[in-house]
Amino acid sequence: MKNLENLASDFFRSIAPSCIRKSSIVFSDRVKKTGEYINAINVAIGNISLPTYPAMLKRLLFIEDINLKKGIWRYTQTEGIDSVNQTFKKIIKSFLRPGLAPELFTMVDTGASHVMKLVMLGVCGNFNGINRPIMMLDPVYTNYISIGQELGREIVAIDRELNSDGTFGDVEINTIEKIIEEKNPSAFLIIPYDNPSGTLMTQETINKFAKICIKHNIFFVSDEAYRGLYYRDDIKFAPSIWNISEDEVPGINAAKIRISIESFSKLFNACGLRMGALVTDNELFFEQARAANTTYLCPSCIDQYIASAINDEDERDIQNWIGSLRFYYKKILSELYLGLKTLMPDLIVTQPEAAIYSMVDVRNVVKPGFDANDFVMYCASEGSVEISGVNYTLLVAPAAGFYKNKNRYANTQMRIACVLSDKEMKLVPELFVKLLKEYENKRN
């Protein structure tokens, strides 16, 4: 085979698998090479294993659309069919506080990850010859970092640090304003139900950030894939950029700066459906996003048909469904937290506040020089623990891949996704602690 240096671009030669996928690739190669029988508990990626929403499953099993039944599967409009766009609007409206009715323009796309790419193409880059970045909070969902590298878009990340009590420190408004003045970003992106940290951003904080964006005339972007998955009892309405009122943030409706990234993956247990949407209150941004996406033609007509089943559901049914998920994940995250802290009290584990993730920092329990990526690769390539006669290993995600900036504790942190069955998730604390001790004993 010819040398890849002469065949592939610098980007292709330099790219490495995502931190949320790498361990599963290494483990798969391990099994193919050795033929070893070992059960991998994969909590490296947010790949939901729960059954999907019943109405969507019914749509798949009992197709009523005549053309789909005949096998006539044509392109749809680039922005997606009307019924699935109405579905995304219905989901958002089901979370709105009384009296709020923002104008929404929606465009369906192939999963939230592709929406991220489209948003970054639209809100940052060259502005009349001036290169303007997008601003985010660090750590941030790793796909944003990868997409920024792919597109050549600059990301300005605001440092956050994981405290010893398992909480991330608040970001001061003055710090954000100083960065805006120094770096001249064109947009500020937040993840209210934070991935990877599992931190919940309150509506009050979102409102403060909105005021800053209005003041500096920049886009306010929110990744709301986990909207409604919060576990604090003092929260009555789901924090969201769409729950910003004119009374709290004067000028928010006229500013037309809001953009949200939506997904069916988490709220409706449909990761493989690859159904997401860009939602904005800026009609011109919507039109240009649609124009840019005509290159990619349209999302899957079959996936859109399945997703649009939600449009026939009552808003109360949607809220009851998400309420049941909230109850489920709160229990799973709490059990994970207690399990880890019971087995190894000096571990730093994030408090279960939002989303489906927990970050674990082992800095207090490992020898100097520990590298989470090496530990993760050890678990994937050779680690093994026997529980009740079954050999297991554990796949988690090294947190360094979620940091845009250099963080002094990134190399001792990992992210765990609570995506498996209750029975499998109960194994995670024991597997993590035993594999960590096994790995540390092998290190010099």
N, C-alpha and C positions, 0 to 999 in steps of 0.2 A: 504494500500500500504506500502511496506517495505521502511525503511529509505534509501534515496538515497546515504547516506554516505557509505553504505555497498554494493552498486550496481554500482556506477559510479566512474570514476577516479577523481583525484584532479582537473584536467583540466576541466572536464565537470561540476563539482560542483562549480567551481569558475567563469566560463565564464558568461558574461552578453551580451545581444544583442548589436550590433553595434550602435554607436551614430546616424548613419544615418537611422537606422531601428526601433529603440526603440520606438519613438513617434507614429509611425503607428501601432505598436503592441498594445500599451496602448490605442490608440484611438479605434482600432477594438474591444478590450475587453470592452471599454466603451459603444459602440453601442450595442454589444451583451447583455450586462448586463442591460442597461436602456431602450433600444428600442428608444432612443432619435433620432429625425431627425435633423441632423446637417451636414453641408457641410464642410469637411476638405480640406483646401488648402494645399496640401502636397508639400513643397519645401525643405524637409529635405534630399532628395536623388536625385541624378542626373538621374532620370528616365524620359528620353525624351518622350514627347507626340506628337511631330511632325510626319507627315507621312514619311515613309522611302523612300529611293532612288527608283524612278520608275522602273528601270530595275530589281531591286531585287523583288519588288512586283509582277512584271510580271512573274518572274521565279516561284514564289510561286503559282500564280493563273493559270498559263499555263505550267505545268510541261512537258518537252519534253524528259527528260531522261527515256529510256525504262524500266530500272530496277526499278526506283523509281515509275513509273506508274503501274508496275506489283506488287508492294509491296515487291520487293526483296531489302531489306535494310541491306546490309552487312557492316561489319567493313571496314573502309578504312585503308590506311597506317597510322601509328602512327603520322607521320609528316603532314598528310593531303594530299588531292589530289593535283595534280600538278597545276590545273587551279586556285585553291584558293590561293596557294602559290605564283603563278604568279600575282594574284590580289594584294596581299600585297606589292609585289615588285613594281608593277605599281603605286600604291598609293604613295609610298615613292619617286619613280623616278619622279613623276609629280611635286613634291615640290623641286627637286634639282636645285641648281644654275647651269648655263651653265658651261660645262667642268668637272663636277663632275660625277663620275661613280663608287661608292664604290661597292665592291664585297659583295653580300648579301646572307646569308643562312637563310632560313625561316622555321619555324615550326608552324603550325596552332594548336590552342588549344581552349578549352571551355571557352572563355571569358578571358579578361585581368587579372582578379583576380587570375585565376589559373596559368596564365603565371607568375604573381608576385611570387607565391609560388615556381614555378619551378626555376625561376631566383635566388631567395634567397637560395634555396637548393644548387645551383651551385656556387654562388659567395662568400658565407660566411659560416662560421662554422669551423670545424676542418681542419687544414692544417698541416699534419704530427705531430699531437698532440698539435698544438698551435691553440687556439680558436681565430679566427679573425672576427670582426664585419663588418657590412655594414654601411656606413656613409650616412646621409641624411640631409636635411634642415628642421628645425622645424618652424612652424607646417608642418605636412606631411599628405598625404592621410591616413585616419584611417586604411584602410585595411592592409597597410604595417605593422603598429604596431601590429595588431591582428595576422597577419600571422607570424610575428617574434615570438610572444608569443607562437603560436601554434607549431612552429617548434623548439623552443628553440634557435633561432638565435638572437644574440645581435645586437641592433641598436644603433649607436652613432649619436645623433642629434645635429646639430649646431644651436644655438639659433638665432631666428629672432624676432623682436618686431614690433607690429603694432603701427605706429606713429599716432599722433593726426590728421594729414592731410589725413589719409586713405592709406598711403603707408607703405610697409615693408622696413626696412633698409637693405642696401646692406651688404653682407658678405665679409669681408676682406680676401684676398688671404693668408695673413700671419696667420690669424686665422685657416683657413683650413689646412695649412701646419703644424701648431703646433699640431692640433688634430691628423693628420696623424702620426706624429712622436710619439705622446703619446699613441695613441690607436691602431696603426697598422691595420687599416681597409684593407679589401681585395677588396673593391669596393666603388664607390661613385655614389649614385643615385640622379638624379635630375628630376623635373617635370617642363619643360620649360613653359608650359601653366598651371600655378600652381593650384593645388587642395590641399587645400581649399581656398587659398588667392586670386586667380584671378590675381596674379602678372605675368607679362611677363618677361621671361629671354631672354635677347638679344643674338644674335649670338656671339658678342664680349665676353660676359661673359661665354658662353658655350665653346668658344675657350680657354679662360683662364683656365677653369676647366679641359679641355682636356690636356693641357700642364702639369698640376699638376699630373694627372693620369698617363701620360706617364713617367714623372720624377720618380714617386714612384712605377711604374709597378703594377697598380691596375686597375680593370675593371671600365669602365665608362658606367653606365647604365642610360637610359633615358626613362621615361614613357611619350610616345607621343600620348596618346589617344585623345588629343585635338589639334594635329598639324594643324596649319592653322587658328585656331580661335584666332586671335589677333586683337586688335582694335586701334592700334597706326598708325597714317598716315605715320610715317617716316620709317616703316618697309616694305621693298620691297620683301624679301624672308622669308619664314617661318623658324624661328630659330629651329635648329635640330642638333643632333649629326651627322646626315648624310650630313649636309651642312658644315662640317668642311673640309677645303681644306688643301692640303699638303703645300701650300705656307704660309698659316696662322699658321698652326701647323705642323711643320716638324716632320716626323716620324709617323703621325697618321695612315697612311695606313699599314705600316709595324708592328705597335704595336699590331694590332688585339685585341683591348680591348673594342670595342663598342658593346653594346647590347641595343636594343630598345624593349619596350613593346607596342604592337599595339592593337587597338580595333575598331570594327565596331559600337560600342554603340553610340558614340557621333557624329562622322563625317558623319555617314549614318543613324542616327536616328533608331538604331536597338538594343536597350538595351536587349530586350528579345531574340534576335537571339543567344546570347552567343557565339560570334565569335571573337577571338583574335589571336595574334601571337607573338612568340618570333623571333626577327630578330637580327642577329649578323654578324660581318665580321670575326669571328673566327670559322673556320670549325670544329675544335676539340670540342669546346664548344657546337656547334650545335649537333654533333654526340652524345655527352654524355647527352645532354638534351633530345634528342630523345630516348636514351637508358633508361633514368630515366622514361620517360613518357610511355614506353611500358606497364607499370603496369596499366595504365588507358586506354589502348587499342587505342582509337582514339576519335576525336571530332564527333559530329553528322553528318552523311552523308547528311542529308537533309539541315541542316544549311550551310554546306559547298557548297552544290549545289546552294543555294540561293545567298550566298556571292560571288560566282565565277562569277555572272552576271557582276560584275564591270570589270572583265578582258576583256570583249568585248567592254567596253566604251573607248572613246578617252580621253587622258589625259587632254585635254582642257575642256571636259565636266565635268570631275572630279573637276577641278579647278573652273569652273563656279558654280558648285553645292556648293562647300565649300565657295566660295565667297558670295553666297546668304545667307548661314548660318551666315557668318561673319557679313553681313549687318543686319540680323535679331537680332542676339544676342547683337550686339553693341547697337541697339535701346532699346532692353529690359533692358539691364544692366544700360544704361544711365537713362532710365525712373525710374528704381528702385532706383538708387542713388539719383536722384533729388526728387523723391517722399518722401523718408525717410528724407532727409535733409530739405525739405520744412516743413514737419509736425513736425519734432523734430530736429532743427538745431544743437543741441549739440551732436547728435549721431555721432560716428566715423564710417564711411562707406568706404570700400575699393574702390579705383578708378577702373572703368571698363577698364582693360587692356587685359585680356586673359581669355580663358576657358568660363565657364557658371556660375561662382559662385561669390557671394559677401559675405564678412564677415562684420558683424555689431558688434560694441563694445558699450555697454550701460554704461560704467563706469562713464561718466559725467552726467548721468541723473537718476541714481538709488540711493537708500539709501545704506549705508554700509551693507555688508553681503549678497548682491545679489548673487545668484547662478543660472547660465544659465540653468543647468540641471533641477533644480526645476521649473524654469519658463516654460521650454519646456514640462515637465510632467504635469504642471498645464494646459497648453493649450490643451494637449492631453486628459487629464482626466476629466476636468470640464469647461475650458474656453469657452466662447461663446460671439460673437458679432453679432448684427443684422445690416445688410446692405440691404436696399431696400426690407425689409420684409423677408429676408432669414437669418437664423442663420448660422454663420460660426465660425470655429476656424482655427488656423494656425499651421502647423507642420514644425518646423525648426530643425537644428541639433546643439546641444551644442558643442562649439569649443574645449572644454577640451579633447574630444576624438581624436582630431587631433594633440595634443601635446604629444611628447614623453617625453620631459623634463617638469619640473614645470615652468610655465610661470605666472608672477604676474597678468596678465590680462585675463588668459584663462577662468576664471569663469564668466566674463562679456561679452564674445564673442560668437557669433553664426554664422553659415553658412547658406546662402540662395541659393538654386539652382534654376536657371531661366529655368524651364523645362515645365511649363504649358502654356496654350494658352495666347495670348496677353490680352484677357479679364480678365482671372483669375489673371495674374501677376499684372494687374493694381490694384487689391484689396490688394495686399501684404503690401504696406506701411501703409495703413489705418488699416488693421488688426493687424499688428505688433505693431503699436503705441497704439492703443486702448487696446489690450490685455496686453501690458506692463504696461500701466497706471492702468488697472483693477487689475493686479497682485500686483503691488506696493501698491495700496490702501488696499489690504487684508493683506499685511505684517505688522508685528508690527514694 
